[in-house]
Amino acid sequence: MSMLTPPGMGGKYRITGDKYPRMRRGRPRSRIVLAVVASVAAIGLIGWGSFQLVDVFTGGGKASAADSGAAACPKHPSASPSPAKAAAKLPAPAKIKVNVLNATTRGGLAKDTADELKKRGFAIGDVGNAPKTYDKKVKGVGIVLGAKSASDAALPVLGTQLSGAEQRTDTRPGPAEVDLIIGKEFKGLTPKTAADKALAALTHPQPTPSAKPGCAS
């Protein structure tokens, strides 16, 4: 007890000040704790509100929607066969009659090429020199020639045997007979392994990916 405190006035009252004695009641600790907690809560609410405002004005909501859309649309959608390719029915080599015609000055190319095509399962028709329309006028490796109805059938099948050959159509009546006209840059048919792989890809195409509904294709 202070020497300035009158007798009987100790405990919850104490003397403060240096000019004249005053009496005041001490503050309970519970009020101080509540004040601190309220201050912290207020600061937290202000900070959270500021964060929400920044998120709205910077387009955070749009980014979240885009992220959710990306999750709904996978990068590698499930594959489904293409109806056009699945419905296509290409003739087998045995159903295609090939006339092998040499438009170069090198002899023996037509016969050798016809023999190789026969080994690969194609039916062989005429073998000899190209007509005047094409003789010595084919600059590339060759031309695969047939009716318009053969453009999606016999021509692409025969084209797998000579990479780089140009495909053309004429007015002949049937699609089953086509010409292979050998050009100046011809060095031989496509190797059988590569030709077989190209033919397999043509007759049994791989399924094409299809996007989920609502996803961009």
C-alpha positions in Angstrom: 0.0 0.0 0.0 1.3 3.5 -0.9 2.1 6.0 1.8 -0.4 8.4 0.1 -3.3 6.0 0.3 -5.5 6.7 3.3 -6.2 3.8 5.5 -9.1 1.7 4.5 -8.9 2.7 0.8 -6.7 0.0 -0.6 -7.7 -2.8 -2.9 -9.7 -1.7 -6.0 -8.9 2.0 -5.4 -5.5 3.5 -5.8 -3.9 7.0 -5.9 -2.8 8.3 -9.2 -1.4 11.7 -10.4 1.4 13.9 -9.0 -0.6 17.0 -8.2 -3.5 15.9 -6.2 -4.8 12.5 -5.2 -7.5 11.0 -7.5 -9.3 7.7 -7.2 -10.2 5.5 -10.2 -11.3 1.9 -10.6 -8.9 -0.5 -12.5 -10.0 -1.8 -15.9 -11.0 -5.5 -15.9 -8.7 -7.7 -18.1 -11.7 -9.2 -19.9 -12.6 -5.8 -21.5 -9.1 -5.4 -22.8 -9.1 -8.9 -24.4 -12.5 -8.3 -26.0 -11.2 -5.0 -27.5 -8.2 -6.7 -29.0 -10.2 -9.6 -30.5 -12.7 -7.1 -32.0 -9.9 -5.1 -33.5 -8.3 -8.2 -35.1 -11.7 -9.3 -36.5 -12.3 -5.9 -38.0 -8.9 -5.8 -39.7 -9.6 -9.3 -41.1 -13.0 -8.3 -42.5 -11.5 -5.2 -44.2 -8.7 -7.3 -45.7 -11.1 -10.0 -47.1 -13.4 -7.3 -48.6 -10.4 -5.7 -50.3 -9.4 -9.0 -51.8 -12.9 -9.6 -53.1 -13.0 -6.2 -54.8 -9.6 -6.8 -56.4 -10.7 -10.3 -57.6 -13.9 -8.8 -59.2 -12.1 -6.0 -61.0 -9.3 -8.2 -62.3 -11.6 -10.8 -63.8 -10.9 -13.6 -61.3 -14.4 -15.0 -61.8 -13.8 -15.3 -65.6 -10.6 -17.2 -65.1 -12.2 -19.6 -62.7 -15.0 -20.2 -65.3 -12.3 -20.8 -68.0 -10.4 -23.2 -65.7 -13.6 -25.2 -65.0 -14.4 -25.2 -68.8 -10.9 -26.6 -69.5 -11.4 -29.3 -67.0 -14.7 -30.2 -68.6 -13.2 -30.3 -72.0 -10.1 -32.6 -72.0 -7.2 -32.0 -74.3 -7.5 -35.5 -75.7 -11.3 -36.2 -76.3 -12.5 -39.6 -76.8 -12.1 -40.9 -80.3 -15.0 -41.9 -82.6 -14.9 -43.0 -86.1 -15.4 -40.5 -88.9 -18.7 -41.5 -90.6 -17.5 -40.6 -94.1 -14.3 -42.7 -93.8 -16.1 -45.6 -92.0 -18.7 -45.8 -94.7 -16.1 -45.7 -97.6 -15.7 -49.1 -99.3 -12.5 -49.4 -101.3 -11.9 -52.2 -103.8 -9.3 -54.8 -103.1 -6.2 -54.8 -105.4 -7.5 -58.0 -107.1 -10.6 -56.1 -108.2 -8.6 -53.4 -109.9 -7.3 -54.0 -113.5 -4.2 -51.9 -114.2 -2.8 -51.0 -117.6 0.9 -50.2 -117.2 2.1 -47.7 -119.8 5.6 -46.4 -120.2 5.9 -42.7 -121.2 9.7 -42.6 -120.9 12.6 -43.5 -123.3 13.8 -46.3 -121.0 12.8 -49.7 -122.1 11.4 -52.5 -120.0 9.9 -50.3 -117.2 6.3 -51.2 -118.1 6.9 -55.0 -117.9 8.9 -54.9 -114.7 6.4 -52.6 -113.0 3.5 -54.8 -114.2 5.2 -57.9 -112.8 5.7 -56.3 -109.4 2.1 -55.1 -109.3 0.9 -58.6 -110.1 2.9 -59.9 -107.1 1.1 -57.4 -104.9 -2.3 -58.7 -105.9 -3.4 -56.3 -108.7 -4.9 -57.6 -111.9 -2.9 -56.6 -115.0 -4.3 -55.4 -118.3 -2.3 -53.9 -121.2 1.4 -53.5 -120.8 3.4 -51.3 -123.2 4.1 -47.7 -124.3 2.0 -44.7 -123.4 -0.2 -43.1 -126.1 0.9 -39.9 -127.8 -1.1 -37.8 -125.4 1.3 -38.8 -122.6 4.4 -40.2 -124.4 7.5 -38.4 -123.1 5.2 -35.7 -121.6 5.0 -37.0 -118.0 7.6 -35.1 -116.0 6.9 -36.6 -112.6 7.1 -40.1 -111.3 3.8 -41.0 -113.0 0.1 -40.6 -113.4 -2.7 -42.8 -112.1 -5.6 -42.4 -114.5 -9.2 -43.6 -114.4 -12.8 -42.8 -114.6 -14.4 -40.1 -112.4 -16.2 -42.8 -110.5 -12.7 -44.3 -109.6 -11.4 -41.1 -108.0 -12.5 -42.4 -104.5 -12.0 -46.0 -105.2 -9.5 -47.6 -107.5 -7.3 -44.6 -108.0 -6.3 -44.0 -104.4 -5.7 -47.7 -103.9 -3.3 -47.9 -106.8 -1.8 -44.6 -105.7 -0.5 -46.3 -102.6 1.9 -48.3 -104.8 3.6 -45.2 -106.3 4.1 -42.3 -103.9 4.0 -38.9 -105.6 1.9 -40.1 -108.6 -0.6 -37.6 -109.9 -4.2 -38.8 -110.0 -6.3 -37.8 -113.0 -9.7 -38.8 -114.4 -11.0 -39.2 -117.9 -14.2 -40.2 -119.7 -13.8 -44.0 -119.7 -17.0 -45.8 -118.7 -16.0 -48.2 -115.8 -14.2 -47.6 -112.6 -12.5 -51.0 -112.3 -9.8 -50.4 -115.0 -7.2 -47.8 -114.5 -3.9 -46.8 -116.1 -0.5 -46.4 -114.4 1.6 -44.2 -116.7 5.3 -44.1 -115.9 7.0 -40.7 -115.9 10.5 -39.4 -116.3 11.3 -39.3 -112.6 10.1 -42.9 -112.0 12.7 -45.0 -110.1 10.4 -47.9 -109.1 7.3 -48.6 -107.1 7.0 -47.6 -103.4 8.7 -50.4 -101.3 6.2 -53.1 -100.5 6.3 -52.5 -96.7 5.5 -48.8 -97.0 2.9 -49.5 -99.7 1.2 -52.1 -97.5 1.1 -49.7 -94.6 -0.3 -46.9 -96.8 -3.0 -49.3 -98.1 -3.9 -50.4 -94.6 -4.3 -46.8 -93.5 -6.5 -46.1 -96.5 -8.8 -49.1 -96.1 -8.9 -49.0 -92.3 -8.6 -45.3 -91.2 -8.0 -44.5 -87.6 -10.9 -43.0 -85.7 -10.8 -39.2 -85.6 -11.2 -37.4 -82.2 -14.6 -35.8 -81.4 -15.1 -33.1 -78.8 -17.6 -33.3 -76.0 -20.8 -31.3 -76.3 -20.1 -27.6 -75.5 -16.4 -28.0 -76.2 -14.6 -26.4 -79.1 -13.6 -29.0 -81.8 
